[in-house]
Amino acid sequence: MSKSTKNKLMTFASFACVLHCILAPFIVMAAPMLGHLFENIFVEIALLIISITCGIMIVYNGYCTHKRKHSAILFIIGVSFWGINTIIELMTDLHINLELLIIGTIIVLIAYKINHNDLKKCCASDDH
């Protein structure tokens, strides 16, 4: 795969992941109106795996360029909130899952922003 194709793929994955992170809490809040589409555990697990996989690719590729661990640590913390939400949802009837999703999403978005800023700093310093 050429570097140009890889960059385009990573840009698309980054945009799709950010869009997903922004829209997911609203989709969850609208779930009762969507006819219980998201109450299927297989759909939830698939979305979680896809989200985490895309996020890992984005943060890992950024880390390989800028070598700063902040974004990776924040991403792991945010994903942990998503995982805790899934476990609580599967094992109990506690209704704190929306809060965990929102907190995890905010932390993941912060990780993406830090990763993006570090990449811009790296590219700017490489250009000089």
N, C-alpha and C positions, 0 to 999 in steps of 0.2 A: 504494500500500500504506500502510495507516495505521501510525502509530507503535507502537500496541499490537500489531499483527500482526507488525511488524518486530521488536519486542522479544521476542515469543514465539518467533519463528523463530530469532533469534540465541541465545536461551536454549537452545532445543532443539539447535541446531548446536553450541553450546559443550559441552553435556552429552554429545552424541553423540561429539564429538571427544575429550573427556577419557576417556570410556568406551573408545573405540577405542585411545587411547594406552596405557591401563592394560592392556587385554586383548590387544592385538596381540602382545607378546612371548610371552605364554602360548600363544596360538594357534599361533605359529611353532614353539614348542617341542613342541606337540602335533601338528604337521603330519604326522609319519610315521603317526600313528594315524588321521588324517583322509583317508587314501587319496590322498595327493599332490594334494589340491585346490589348494593354494597354489603348486605348482610350475609352474603355467601363467603364463607371462610376462605375458599380457594381464590376468589377474586381479591380479597384483602391480602392474602399471603403473596399472590402474584404481583400486586401493586407494590407491596413492601419490598419484595426482592428486586423488582425492576428499578425502583427508586434508589435503593441502596447500591445496586450495581452501577447505575449511571453516576451516582454521586462519588463512588469510589474511583471510577475512571477519571472524573473531572479533578478531584482533589489529588489523586496520585500523579496525574500528568503535570499538574501545577507544582506539586512538591518536587518532582524530578527536575523542574526548571529552577525553582527558587530556593529549595532546601530549607524552608522554614516550616516548623511543625505545628504552628498555631492553628491553621485551618484544618489540619488532619485531626487534631485533638478535639476541636469544637465539633467537627463532623461526627466523630465517634460518640461524643456526648449527645448530640441531637438524635442520631440514629438509635442510641440507647433508650431515649425517651419513646421513640416509635416502637421499639421492641418491648419495652415495659408496657406500653399501651396495649399491644397485641396480646401479651401474656395475661394482663388483667382482664381484658375483654373475653378471652377464652376461658379463664378459670373462675371468674367471679361475676357478680351482677353490679359491681360498682360503676357509677356513672361519672368517672373522672377522665374518661378516655379523650374527650374533646380537648380538655385542658392540656393533657400530655401531648396530643398531636400538635397543638398550636405552639407549645413551648419548644418541642423538638423541631418543628418547622422553622421557628424563628432562629434557633441556634444553628441549624443547617444553613439557612440563608446568610447568617453572619459569617459562617465558615466560608461559604462561596464568595462573599464580598471580600473577606480578608485574602483569600486565595487569588482572586482577581486583582486586587490592589498590589499584592506581592508580585504577581506576574507582570503588571504594568511597570512597577519599579525596576524589576529585573530587565525587562525589554528596554526601558529608558536608559538604564546604566550600560547596557550592551551597545546601544547606539552611539554613545559618546566616545 
